[in-house]
Amino acid sequence: MIKFLFALTFIALVAAMDDDAHAHVENAFKKDDGHGHFAFGFDVTNGIGASEKGDEKEVTGEYHYVTKDGHVMKVTYTADKDGFHPHSDLLPVAPPIPEAILKGLEYIRTHPHKDADNSHKDGHKN
């Protein structure tokens, strides 16, 4: 009976171990045409993965993982001369600009300050 309880406890411990310790790559690829165009990607058995393709001017890609409670988290992105641009429901979103602020900014834009040429009282420009 003790051996049975020991075996049952051992099996329970093994089953409770995190799958990350036993994860392995199940799919991977890498392509390079020798002229600056490339693509690569991988998927791991624990739900982690990524892929990317592009050239020296623009790159697009995505990465994903699965949370402990089973939700798939995914981020797609582009990177170009203007920077890195991620897209995901995971990323925070700024609140909208209040209407009063928008009206104030419009007023400032349409009513420039009289000293808009950066002249000081002594007549010198910056």
Secondary structure as the mmCIF struct_conf table of DSSP 4:
data_model
#
loop_
_struct_conf.conf_type_id
_struct_conf.id
_struct_conf.beg_label_comp_id
_struct_conf.beg_label_asym_id
_struct_conf.beg_label_seq_id
_struct_conf.end_label_comp_id
_struct_conf.end_label_asym_id
_struct_conf.end_label_seq_id
HELX_RH_AL_P HELX_RH_AL_P1 ILE A 2 ALA A 16
BEND BEND1 MET A 17 MET A 17
HELX_RH_3T_P HELX_RH_3T_P1 ASP A 19 HIS A 22
STRN STRN1 VAL A 25 ASP A 32
BEND BEND2 GLY A 34 GLY A 36
STRN STRN2 PHE A 38 VAL A 44
TURN_TY1_P TURN_TY1_P1 THR A 45 ASN A 46
BEND BEND3 GLY A 47 GLY A 47
STRN STRN3 GLY A 49 GLY A 54
BEND BEND4 GLU A 56 LYS A 57
STRN STRN4 VAL A 59 VAL A 66
TURN_TY1_P TURN_TY1_P2 LYS A 68 ASP A 69
BEND BEND5 GLY A 70 GLY A 70
STRN STRN5 VAL A 72 ASP A 80
TURN_TY1_P TURN_TY1_P3 LYS A 81 ASP A 82
STRN STRN6 GLY A 83 HIS A 87
TURN_TY1_P TURN_TY1_P4 ASP A 89 LEU A 90
BEND BEND6 LEU A 91 LEU A 91
HELX_LH_PP_P HELX_LH_PP_P1 ALA A 94 PRO A 98
HELX_RH_AL_P HELX_RH_AL_P2 GLU A 99 THR A 110
BEND BEND7 HIS A 111 HIS A 111
TURN_TY1_P TURN_TY1_P5 LYS A 114 ASP A 117
STRN STRN7 SER A 119 SER A 119
TURN_TY1_P TURN_TY1_P6 LYS A 121 ASP A 122
BEND BEND8 GLY A 123 GLY A 123
STRN STRN8 LYS A 125 LYS A 125
#
